[in-house]
Amino acid sequence: MYDKIQYISQGNSLTEQLNNIQQVLDAGCTWLQLRYKSGTEAEMRELAIATKKLTESYNCTFIINDYPELVVETGADGVHLGLTDMPIEQARAIVGIDKIIGGTANTLEDVLQRHREQCNYVGLGPFRFTQTKEKLSPVLGLSGYSTIMTQLQEMEINIPVFAIGGIQQEDIQPILDTGIYGVALSGYITQHENKKELLNKLYTLCSH
């Protein structure tokens, strides 16, 4: 199955992105999603190629946000798509059946849509307000996760759901207790002074 901690890359330039990525890989990150919204397509391509080279030296699953074509070109493990990005069916036709496709969701309806579209996992959020995203969907909080996960259980729908959006270490156990599969973190890992110690704690927390 999938790792329970996903790191979503941060940085306003290629150098910043690669520096952050190198640091989290050195710290033991095993699932990386490359996200670079402020970059041009050419920059994203350059970054994806460089990141793929980096991840090859580590045991790390590499997902690219938004660009299924780059998954094919770089040999990345999969793609993550937002609700307004390319349709999942179209992306699947590009990347093939063996690659991972993750999809963003904000509501129960979104999760059901992602399940119908045969996404491999869902990123459900935001948990709380986060500055990482410019256009933020309504905040879910613990009660939102709890309600959605209960409804999915009642419908007997089983798909790995990852919580995302402003999550801190102390939030993780209560989030997992709702039935959420794992968490996606960005700023919390990027800004942490001791990433190795943090990731060790997070992996231990999620392995119980």
PyMOL commands that set and color helices and strands:
alter all, ss='L'
color gray80, all
select helices_A, chain A and resi 14-26+41-56+68-74+88-95+108-116+141-154+169-176+187-190+195-206
alter helices_A, ss='H'
color red, helices_A
select strands_A, chain A and resi 5-8+31-34+61-65+78-81+100-105+121-124+161-164+182-185
alter strands_A, ss='S'
color yellow, strands_A
deselect
rebuild
show_as cartoon
